[in-house]
Structures are given as structure tokens and as C-alpha cells.
Amino acid sequence: MLRTREPHLDRWALPGGWLPGDEELESAAARTLGETTGLHPSYLEQLYTFGGVDRSPTGRVVTVVYSALVRTDEVEQAAPGENVRWFRADRLPRLAFDHNAIVDYALERLRTKVEYAHIAHSFLGETFTLSQLRSVHEAVLGQELDAANFRRSMAASPDIVATGELMAGTPHRPPKLYRYRNQTHATRHRDAQPENPTAERVRP
């Protein structure tokens, strides 16, 4: 979001807002994201609580950060406007407040979790090819992976199973489709435990 007032006027910032006294943290995070960007992703979890004493020039502000994973079909829900824009995480401008540090922390956590959790599934549909799954891992990790080694690793994983179906509409030999064995676990929504105690208010 492009800030329209001081401090940090005309600088990009993560979407956020104040926490009403009668609203739960998770509900406030989902509502604020929807109001500011038009997005209502299926995966949202509490990431971390940032409470440095010098985070804002206007006074002490504690921020409870939530991370959302947005699938391709959900990206299309984003509200267009001059104050809303997508940026590559590795090519960010200088953001307002400590938001660059927040993004860095979120990327670190995501890269750690993609190795052992079903996080990648949140970027994919119910079925996917191993090539699509590898593309998600490469995007999150920020590096290319050996296709053959990745295929062998995923094919041997007990969490991923072949559906017996092939992807339609491909010009060459259609690739096999896979799914996660436990779809309920793979697509669980807002079930992560908070890493830090909750705070009284949030803001961008």
C-alpha cells in the first residue's frame, strides 16, 4: 500500500490497520487484508510480533504480523488501484517503518517451512504436476533446483501420491498429476499457533 500521509508519505508499506477492542486478531487480519487489497486468501497464519521501541516516529507501536499465501486464482481478486501494487520480494523498494525487515523475516520462515511442511500446496490447486511443485519450491527458495533430483525426492515422498490422471491441454506428452495424501492437513486454514504473545493493537 502506498502511504498517503506522514510519517513516510508516498512510501510503500505492507497493508495493515488498527485493532478494534472487540475483534479477534485473526479476524482483524483477514478483514484488513480484504479491505485494503480485495484479497481473501485461503491460508492465513500469525507470523510474529514486532515491538521495537523505535519502530515508529509517532510513538510505541506493537504489530502482530500475519502472513498469507495467495494462489494464482486468488491473485485475480486483488483490487486494482494506484495505492495497491505487487512487488517481487527480492526486489523491494525501501518500505515504510521496518517493513523491509518484516518481509525478510517472513521469507526466512517460508523458506524453512517449505522444506518440511505442506506450504507449497497453498500455492497450487488440489492436483499439480511435479514441475509445478518444483517451480513453487524454486520461487520460495530463490534458487533453481535440479529437476531430476527433485522429481526423485518428491516421487519417494509418502505425502505425495499420483492421481492416475494426466494434465490435459499440453502440446507434448501430458505430465502426470499428483496430490497431497492428506488433503485436509495440506489445505488447513489458519491453524498455526502464534509464535509470540498477542498484542493490543496492530498498524502498518
C-alpha positions in Angstrom: 0.0 0.0 0.0 1.2 3.5 -0.8 1.1 5.7 2.2 -0.9 8.9 1.7 0.1 10.6 5.0 3.1 11.1 7.2 5.2 9.5 8.5 6.7 8.0 5.4 4.4 9.8 3.0 4.5 8.3 -0.6 6.5 5.3 0.6 5.2 1.7 0.1 4.1 -0.2 3.1 2.6 -3.6 4.0 -1.2 -3.4 4.3 -2.4 -3.1 7.9 -4.6 -1.3 10.4 -5.5 -0.7 14.0 -7.1 -3.5 16.0 -10.6 -2.7 17.4 -11.1 -3.6 21.0 -13.9 -6.1 20.2 -12.3 -8.0 17.3 -10.1 -11.1 17.4 -6.6 -10.8 16.0 -7.2 -13.3 13.2 -10.5 -11.8 12.2 -8.9 -8.3 12.1 -6.0 -9.5 9.9 -8.4 -11.1 7.4 -10.7 -8.1 7.4 -7.9 -5.6 7.0 -6.3 -7.6 4.1 -9.7 -7.7 2.3 -10.4 -4.1 2.8 -7.0 -2.8 1.7 -6.3 -5.2 -1.2 -9.5 -7.1 -2.0 -7.8 -10.4 -1.2 -9.3 -13.2 0.8 -6.7 -16.0 0.7 -7.4 -19.5 2.0 -4.2 -19.6 4.0 -3.5 -17.0 6.8 -1.4 -17.5 9.9 0.2 -15.5 12.6 3.8 -14.9 11.8 5.5 -12.8 14.5 5.0 -9.9 16.8 7.2 -6.8 16.2 7.6 -4.5 19.1 10.8 -2.5 18.8 10.7 0.7 20.8 11.8 2.8 17.7 9.6 1.2 15.1 7.5 4.4 14.5 8.4 8.1 15.0 4.9 8.7 16.3 5.3 6.6 19.4 5.4 3.0 20.6 3.6 0.7 18.2 3.4 -3.1 18.5 2.5 -5.0 15.4 1.2 -8.6 15.1 2.0 -9.7 11.6 0.1 -12.3 9.7 1.3 -14.0 6.5 -1.0 -15.1 3.7 -0.3 -17.5 0.9 -2.1 -16.5 -2.3 -2.8 -18.9 -5.1 -2.9 -17.8 -8.8 -6.7 -17.8 -8.9 -6.8 -15.7 -5.7 -4.4 -13.1 -7.1 -7.0 -12.1 -9.6 -9.2 -10.9 -6.7 -6.7 -8.1 -5.8 -8.3 -4.7 -6.0 -6.7 -2.6 -8.7 -5.7 0.9 -7.8 -2.7 3.3 -7.7 -2.2 2.5 -3.9 -2.1 -1.3 -4.4 0.8 -3.0 -6.1 2.6 -6.3 -6.2 6.4 -6.4 -5.7 8.9 -9.1 -6.1 10.1 -10.0 -2.6 13.7 -9.9 -3.7 13.3 -6.5 -5.4 11.6 -4.4 -2.9 12.0 -0.6 -2.7 12.7 1.0 0.7 9.5 0.4 2.6 7.9 2.4 5.4 8.8 1.8 9.0 10.6 -1.6 9.5 8.5 -3.4 6.8 11.6 -4.5 4.9 12.7 -6.4 8.0 9.2 -7.9 8.3 9.4 -9.2 4.7 12.8 -10.6 5.3 11.6 -12.5 8.3 8.6 -13.8 6.5 10.7 -15.1 3.7 13.1 -16.8 6.1 10.2 -18.5 7.8 8.6 -19.5 4.5 11.9 -21.0 3.1 12.3 -23.0 6.3 8.8 -24.3 6.3 8.6 -25.2 2.6 11.2 -27.9 3.2 9.1 -29.8 5.8 5.5 -28.7 5.6 2.8 -28.7 3.0 3.2 -25.0 2.5 3.8 -25.4 -1.2 0.2 -26.8 -1.6 -1.2 -23.5 -0.6 0.2 -22.1 -3.9 -1.2 -24.9 -6.0 -4.6 -26.4 -6.8 -5.8 -29.7 -5.5 -3.8 -31.5 -8.2 -0.5 -30.5 -9.7 2.5 -31.7 -11.7 5.9 -32.2 -10.2 7.2 -29.4 -12.4 4.6 -27.0 -10.9 5.6 -28.2 -7.4 9.3 -27.6 -8.2 8.5 -24.1 -9.5 6.9 -23.2 -6.2 10.0 -24.5 -4.3 12.3 -22.6 -6.6 10.3 -19.4 -6.2 10.3 -19.7 -2.4 13.9 -20.7 -2.0 15.1 -18.2 -4.6 17.2 -20.7 -6.5 17.0 -23.3 -9.2 16.7 -27.0 -8.2 17.9 -30.0 -10.2 14.8 -31.3 -11.9 15.8 -35.0 -11.8 16.8 -34.9 -8.1 13.6 -33.1 -7.2 11.4 -35.5 -9.1 13.1 -38.5 -7.4 12.7 -36.9 -4.0 9.0 -36.0 -4.4 8.2 -39.3 -6.0 9.6 -41.1 -3.0 7.8 -38.8 -0.5 4.9 -40.6 1.4 3.0 -37.3 1.4 2.6 -37.0 -2.4 0.7 -39.6 -4.4 -0.1 -39.9 -8.1 -3.8 -39.4 -9.1 -3.6 -41.7 -12.1 -4.6 -38.7 -14.2 -2.7 -36.6 -16.8 -2.7 -32.9 -17.3 -4.9 -32.0 -20.3 -4.2 -29.4 -23.0 -0.5 -29.8 -23.2 1.2 -29.8 -26.7 3.5 -32.6 -25.9 3.4 -35.7 -23.7 1.0 -34.8 -20.9 2.6 -34.9 -17.4 1.2 -36.9 -14.5 -0.9 -35.2 -11.9 -0.3 -35.6 -8.2 -2.0 -34.6 -4.9 -1.1 -34.5 -1.3 -2.1 -37.7 0.5 -3.7 -35.8 3.4 -5.6 -33.0 1.7 -7.2 -31.9 5.0 -3.8 -31.3 6.5 -2.3 -29.9 3.4 -5.0 -27.2 3.0 -5.6 -26.4 6.6 -6.5 -22.8 7.1 -5.3 -20.5 9.9 -4.3 -23.3 12.2 -0.8 -22.3 13.2 -0.1 -21.5 16.8 1.2 -18.0 17.4 4.9 -17.7 17.9 4.7 -14.6 20.2 2.1 -13.4 22.7 -0.6 -11.3 21.2 -0.5 -7.6 21.4 -3.1 -4.9 22.0 -3.1 -3.2 18.6 -1.7 -3.5 15.1 -0.9 -1.0 12.4 1.1 -0.9 9.2 
